[in-house]
Amino acid sequence: MLTIMSPDEIRQRGLLPAAFMPLPHVKQATGGQVFPNVEIDEIRTQEGRNLRRFDVDFDLPDTFTPEFPPPIFLTTHPELGDVSQGRLLTIKNYYELMVGILTPVQLEGLRLLLTPFPQEEFNQTEDRKSEDQSLGVTCLDCHANFHTNAAFHQTPDVRPQAARFRLDTVSLRGMFNQRIHGSKRSLRSVEDFSEFEQRTAYFNGDQVSAQRKGAHLPERHDQVSMMAQMQNMIDFPPAPKLDPAGRLDPTKASDREMAGERVFMGKGRCAECHVPQTSFLDNEMHDLKLERFYETGHSVNGLVLLPDGPIKTFTLRGIKDSPPYLHDGRLLTLADCVEFFNLVLGTKLTQEEKDSLAAYLLAL
């Protein structure tokens, strides 16, 4: 078993499972956004925009992607439950669905998050990566209904191309408790992130290219603040087995879930970073030093394997609704996550402990 071997031995013998390695795309050198088919089809139906690229296909089976369209929960109206009515929010229907629920300021923030602007892969110039010219993309094309649809970036802000990494789209649920953002978490507020994405990231991390093709430069004191307010209103899905402090209620949880919580808080070392009282995150960056287990410097599918470096602690609230996992989506299931961290952290969990921990994560 790998858990009884040292990292050096695993590296020297090349035994780290391929699924635990950095996840490239077969077209890794090509940057930009790649959308799942369900998003492409729905946006084309509602708006006539074409998000399908001719150079890169989405490569994950639907089994390992989130429910579509995702439900929407608001901090301001918990009594309403899911306010999406089972529909994907777009520029065509947002007013119909949200008028009377949101304030005018929030509605304007939502409009901006749903307004398409010219972007490098989907622009109206000849160097686009889609068959037909498009109006561009929106914030919520990736963060569908403020959650995620498993769209990913071939990260635009890392050079050279051979060293780029794949970046999974994170959920915007619980944004009100998150303080670091961006592919390497260098942006310290949702306002910074919203403005940065509009100005550069969609355009392959090049502000000159952005300005040439039609950059959107939102006003920080006006438009950006409205976009941020709207994002900060999105709540997690209900978790009826959790008490107000983020711990399981023993009168509602199963014995296996309670056992999983004990592993989470103790031997599994999960709570060292995923703090229950603060939405199961610590707003910190941590370097897992996975390169202890594999040889760096060679290429897989055109991606040079380099250390991941520090990555953000992601919230675990509602985690069952957000596959795939880790920053590049390399872990397809929660069971994969348990196995991964069992190896990386050297916790030596038994199979029963691993099963209990997975059951606990499903209850969050």
C-alpha positions as CSV (number, residue, x, y, z in Angstrom):
1,M,0.0,0.0,0.0
2,L,1.2,3.5,-0.8
3,T,0.4,4.8,2.6
4,I,3.1,2.7,4.2
5,M,5.7,3.9,1.7
6,S,7.8,7.1,1.9
7,P,7.2,9.9,-0.6
8,D,10.8,9.3,-1.9
9,E,10.1,5.6,-2.6
10,I,6.8,6.4,-4.3
11,R,8.5,9.0,-6.5
12,Q,11.5,6.8,-7.3
13,R,9.3,3.9,-8.3
14,G,6.8,6.1,-10.2
15,L,3.8,4.8,-8.2
16,L,1.8,7.9,-7.6
17,P,-1.6,7.2,-9.3
18,A,-2.0,9.2,-12.5
19,A,-5.3,10.6,-11.2
20,F,-3.4,12.4,-8.3
21,M,-1.1,14.2,-10.7
22,P,-1.7,17.7,-12.1
23,L,-4.5,17.4,-14.6
24,P,-3.7,18.7,-18.1
25,H,-6.0,18.9,-21.1
26,V,-4.8,17.3,-24.3
27,K,-4.6,20.8,-25.8
28,Q,-2.9,22.3,-22.8
29,A,-1.0,24.9,-24.8
30,T,-4.2,26.5,-25.9
31,G,-5.4,29.0,-23.3
32,G,-8.8,30.3,-22.3
33,Q,-12.2,29.0,-21.2
34,V,-13.8,25.6,-22.0
35,F,-17.5,25.1,-21.3
36,P,-19.5,21.9,-20.8
37,N,-22.0,21.0,-23.5
38,V,-25.1,21.6,-21.3
39,E,-24.0,25.3,-20.8
40,I,-23.2,25.7,-24.5
41,D,-26.6,24.3,-25.6
42,E,-28.6,26.3,-23.1
43,I,-26.9,29.7,-23.9
44,R,-27.3,29.0,-27.6
45,T,-31.0,28.3,-27.1
46,Q,-31.7,31.3,-24.9
47,E,-29.3,34.0,-26.3
48,G,-28.0,32.7,-29.7
49,R,-24.4,33.0,-28.4
50,N,-22.0,30.2,-29.4
51,L,-19.6,29.2,-26.7
52,R,-18.4,26.1,-28.5
53,R,-14.7,26.2,-29.4
54,F,-13.4,24.4,-32.5
55,D,-10.0,23.7,-31.0
56,V,-10.8,22.3,-27.6
57,D,-13.6,20.0,-26.4
58,F,-14.8,19.7,-22.8
59,D,-13.4,16.4,-21.6
60,L,-15.2,15.3,-18.4
61,P,-18.2,12.9,-18.5
62,D,-21.5,14.4,-17.2
63,T,-21.4,12.0,-14.3
64,F,-18.6,14.0,-12.8
65,T,-20.1,17.5,-13.2
66,P,-22.5,19.4,-11.0
67,E,-26.3,19.4,-11.3
68,F,-27.5,21.7,-14.1
69,P,-28.9,24.2,-13.7
70,P,-27.9,24.5,-10.1
71,P,-30.4,25.9,-7.5
72,I,-29.8,29.4,-6.1
73,F,-30.1,30.2,-2.4
74,L,-30.1,33.8,-1.1
75,T,-28.9,35.0,2.3
76,T,-31.6,37.7,2.2
77,H,-34.5,35.2,1.5
78,P,-33.7,31.9,3.2
79,E,-37.5,31.3,3.5
80,L,-37.8,31.1,-0.3
81,G,-35.4,28.2,-0.8
82,D,-34.3,27.7,-4.4
83,V,-35.2,30.9,-6.3
84,S,-34.0,29.6,-9.7
85,Q,-37.3,27.9,-10.6
86,G,-35.2,25.2,-12.2
87,R,-33.9,27.6,-14.9
88,L,-30.5,28.9,-15.9
89,L,-30.1,32.6,-15.2
90,T,-29.3,34.5,-18.4
91,I,-29.6,38.1,-19.6
92,K,-32.9,37.1,-21.3
93,N,-34.7,35.9,-18.1
94,Y,-33.0,37.4,-15.0
95,Y,-35.5,40.3,-14.6
96,E,-38.5,38.0,-14.9
97,L,-37.1,35.6,-12.3
98,M,-35.7,38.1,-9.8
99,V,-37.8,41.2,-9.9
100,G,-39.5,41.6,-6.5
101,I,-36.8,39.4,-4.8
102,L,-33.8,41.6,-5.4
103,T,-33.3,45.3,-4.8
104,P,-32.6,47.6,-7.7
105,V,-28.9,47.7,-6.8
106,Q,-28.8,43.9,-6.7
107,L,-30.6,43.6,-10.0
108,E,-28.1,45.9,-11.6
109,G,-25.2,43.8,-10.3
110,L,-26.9,40.7,-11.6
111,R,-27.4,42.4,-15.0
112,L,-23.7,43.1,-15.2
113,L,-22.7,39.6,-14.3
114,L,-25.0,38.3,-17.1
115,T,-23.9,40.8,-19.8
116,P,-21.6,39.3,-22.4
117,F,-18.5,41.2,-23.4
118,P,-16.0,40.4,-26.2
119,Q,-13.4,37.9,-25.1
120,E,-10.4,36.4,-26.8
121,E,-11.8,32.9,-27.5
122,F,-15.3,34.2,-28.5
123,N,-14.7,37.6,-29.9
124,Q,-15.8,39.2,-33.2
125,T,-12.4,39.2,-34.8
126,E,-10.8,36.6,-37.0
127,D,-8.5,35.2,-34.3
128,R,-11.4,33.8,-32.3
129,K,-11.6,30.1,-31.3
130,S,-15.3,29.7,-32.1
131,E,-16.8,29.0,-35.5
132,D,-19.1,32.0,-35.4
133,Q,-18.4,35.5,-34.0
134,S,-20.0,36.0,-30.6
135,L,-20.9,38.7,-28.3
136,G,-18.5,37.2,-25.8
137,V,-18.9,35.5,-22.4
138,T,-20.3,36.5,-19.0
139,C,-19.2,35.9,-15.4
140,L,-22.1,33.5,-14.9
141,D,-21.3,31.5,-18.1
142,C,-18.8,29.7,-15.9
143,H,-20.4,30.3,-12.5
144,A,-23.8,29.0,-13.6
145,N,-26.5,30.3,-11.3
146,F,-23.7,31.5,-9.0
147,H,-22.5,27.9,-8.6
148,T,-20.3,26.0,-11.1
149,N,-20.9,23.9,-14.2
150,A,-17.3,22.5,-14.2
151,A,-16.2,24.8,-16.9
152,F,-12.4,25.3,-16.7
153,H,-9.7,27.7,-17.9
154,Q,-6.4,26.8,-19.4
155,T,-5.1,29.4,-16.9
156,P,-4.4,32.7,-18.7
157,D,-2.1,34.3,-16.2
158,V,0.9,31.8,-16.3
159,R,3.7,31.8,-18.8
160,P,5.1,30.0,-20.7
161,Q,2.3,28.0,-22.2
162,A,3.9,24.6,-21.5
163,A,3.7,25.4,-17.8
164,R,0.1,26.5,-17.6
165,F,-2.2,24.7,-15.3
166,R,-5.9,23.8,-15.6
167,L,-8.2,25.8,-13.4
168,D,-11.5,24.5,-12.3
169,T,-14.5,26.9,-11.9
170,V,-15.3,27.3,-8.2
171,S,-18.7,27.9,-6.7
172,L,-19.7,31.5,-5.7
173,R,-21.8,30.1,-2.8
174,G,-20.7,31.5,0.5
175,M,-18.6,34.2,-1.2
176,F,-19.5,36.5,1.8
177,N,-17.0,34.5,3.9
178,Q,-14.2,34.2,1.4
179,R,-11.3,36.7,1.3
180,I,-8.9,35.4,-1.3
181,H,-9.6,34.9,-5.0
182,G,-8.1,34.3,-8.4
183,S,-6.1,31.4,-9.9
184,K,-3.2,31.9,-7.5
185,R,-5.4,33.7,-4.9
186,S,-3.6,37.0,-5.3
187,L,-6.8,39.0,-5.3
188,R,-8.0,40.0,-1.9
189,S,-11.7,40.9,-2.4
190,V,-14.6,39.9,-4.6
191,E,-14.5,43.5,-6.0
192,D,-10.8,43.0,-7.1
193,F,-11.7,39.7,-8.7
194,S,-14.7,41.1,-10.5
195,E,-12.8,44.0,-11.9
196,F,-9.7,41.9,-12.9
197,E,-11.7,39.3,-14.8
198,Q,-13.4,42.0,-16.8
199,R,-10.2,43.8,-17.6
200,T,-7.7,41.1,-18.3
201,A,-8.2,37.4,-17.4
202,Y,-10.9,36.7,-20.0
203,F,-8.4,38.0,-22.6
204,N,-5.7,35.5,-21.8
205,G,-4.1,37.6,-19.1
206,D,-3.1,40.4,-21.6
207,Q,-4.5,43.8,-21.0
208,V,-3.2,45.1,-24.3
209,S,-5.1,42.4,-26.2
210,A,-8.1,43.1,-24.0
211,Q,-8.2,46.8,-24.9
212,R,-7.7,46.0,-28.6
213,K,-10.7,43.7,-28.7
214,G,-13.1,45.6,-26.6
215,A,-12.4,45.6,-22.9
216,H,-15.1,46.2,-20.4
217,L,-13.7,48.7,-17.8
218,P,-16.3,48.7,-15.0
219,E,-16.4,51.7,-12.6
220,R,-15.0,50.6,-9.3
221,H,-17.2,52.8,-7.1
222,D,-20.4,52.0,-9.0
223,Q,-20.6,48.9,-11.3
224,V,-18.0,46.8,-9.5
225,S,-19.6,47.4,-6.1
226,M,-23.0,46.2,-7.4
227,M,-21.5,43.1,-8.9
228,A,-19.8,42.3,-5.6
229,Q,-22.9,42.9,-3.6
230,M,-24.9,40.4,-5.8
231,Q,-22.2,37.8,-5.4
232,N,-22.0,38.2,-1.7
233,M,-25.7,37.4,-1.3
234,I,-25.4,33.8,-2.5
235,D,-25.9,31.3,0.3
236,F,-24.9,27.6,0.7
237,P,-27.6,25.0,0.2
238,P,-29.4,23.9,3.3
239,A,-27.6,21.4,5.6
240,P,-30.3,20.3,8.0
241,K,-27.9,18.0,10.0
242,L,-25.5,20.8,10.9
243,D,-26.0,23.0,14.0
244,P,-25.3,26.8,13.9
245,A,-21.6,26.2,14.8
246,G,-21.1,23.8,11.8
247,R,-21.1,20.6,13.8
248,L,-23.4,17.6,13.3
249,D,-26.6,17.4,15.4
250,P,-26.4,14.0,16.9
251,T,-30.2,13.7,16.9
252,K,-30.2,14.1,13.1
253,A,-27.0,12.5,11.9
254,S,-26.4,8.8,11.4
255,D,-23.8,6.8,13.4
256,R,-21.5,6.7,10.3
257,E,-21.8,10.5,9.8
258,M,-20.9,11.1,13.4
259,A,-17.9,8.7,13.1
260,G,-16.9,10.7,10.0
261,E,-17.0,13.9,11.9
262,R,-14.7,12.5,14.5
263,V,-12.2,11.5,11.8
264,F,-12.6,15.0,10.2
265,M,-11.8,16.7,13.5
266,G,-9.1,14.4,14.6
267,K,-7.1,11.7,12.8
268,G,-8.0,12.9,9.3
269,R,-6.6,16.4,10.0
270,C,-9.3,18.0,7.8
271,A,-10.4,20.6,10.3
272,E,-6.9,22.1,10.5
273,C,-7.7,24.0,7.3
274,H,-11.5,23.4,6.9
275,V,-12.7,25.1,10.1
276,P,-16.4,24.2,10.7
277,Q,-17.2,27.5,12.4
278,T,-16.0,29.6,9.4
279,S,-17.8,27.8,6.6
280,F,-15.2,25.0,6.5
281,L,-12.4,27.2,5.3
282,D,-9.6,29.2,6.8
283,N,-9.0,31.8,4.0
284,E,-5.4,30.7,3.8
285,M,-3.1,29.2,1.2
286,H,-1.4,25.9,1.7
287,D,1.4,24.1,-0.2
288,L,0.7,20.3,-0.2
289,K,4.1,19.7,-1.7
290,L,2.7,16.9,-3.9
291,E,6.0,17.0,-5.9
292,R,7.4,14.8,-3.1
293,F,5.6,11.9,-4.8
294,Y,6.5,12.4,-8.5
295,E,9.3,13.5,-10.8
296,T,8.9,17.1,-12.0
297,G,10.1,18.7,-15.3
298,H,8.7,16.2,-17.8
299,S,5.6,16.7,-20.0
300,V,2.2,14.9,-19.9
301,N,-0.1,15.8,-22.8
302,G,2.0,18.9,-23.4
303,L,1.9,20.1,-19.8
304,V,5.3,20.4,-18.0
305,L,4.8,18.9,-14.6
306,L,5.8,21.5,-12.1
307,P,4.9,21.9,-8.4
308,D,1.5,23.2,-7.7
309,G,2.7,25.7,-5.1
310,P,0.3,27.2,-2.5
311,I,-3.4,26.6,-3.2
312,K,-6.5,28.0,-1.6
313,T,-8.5,26.2,1.1
314,F,-11.9,25.7,-0.5
315,T,-15.1,25.6,1.5
316,L,-16.7,22.2,2.1
317,R,-20.2,23.4,2.6
318,G,-22.4,21.8,0.0
319,I,-19.3,20.0,-1.4
320,K,-21.2,17.1,-2.8
321,D,-22.7,19.5,-5.3
322,S,-19.4,20.7,-6.7
323,P,-17.5,18.0,-8.5
324,P,-14.8,17.7,-9.8
325,Y,-12.5,18.6,-6.9
326,L,-9.1,20.3,-6.2
327,H,-8.1,23.4,-8.0
328,D,-7.7,21.7,-11.4
329,G,-10.5,19.2,-11.1
330,R,-8.2,16.2,-11.0
331,L,-10.2,14.4,-8.2
332,L,-13.5,13.3,-9.7
333,T,-15.3,12.1,-6.5
334,L,-15.3,12.7,-2.8
335,A,-13.9,9.2,-2.3
336,D,-11.0,10.2,-4.5
337,C,-10.4,13.3,-2.3
338,V,-10.3,11.1,0.9
339,E,-7.8,8.8,-0.7
340,F,-5.7,11.7,-2.0
341,F,-5.4,13.5,1.3
342,N,-4.9,10.3,3.2
343,L,-1.7,9.8,1.2
344,V,-0.6,13.4,1.1
345,L,-1.1,14.0,4.8
346,G,0.0,10.5,5.8
347,T,-3.0,10.0,8.0
348,K,-3.2,6.2,7.5
349,L,-6.9,6.0,7.7
350,T,-8.6,2.5,7.7
351,Q,-11.2,1.7,5.0
352,E,-13.9,2.1,7.6
353,E,-12.6,5.6,8.6
354,K,-12.4,6.6,4.9
355,D,-16.0,5.5,4.3
356,S,-17.2,7.3,7.4
357,L,-15.4,10.5,6.3
358,A,-16.9,10.4,2.9
359,A,-20.4,10.0,4.4
360,Y,-19.7,13.0,6.6
361,L,-18.7,15.1,3.7
362,L,-22.0,14.3,2.0
363,A,-23.9,15.8,5.0
364,L,-22.2,19.2,4.9
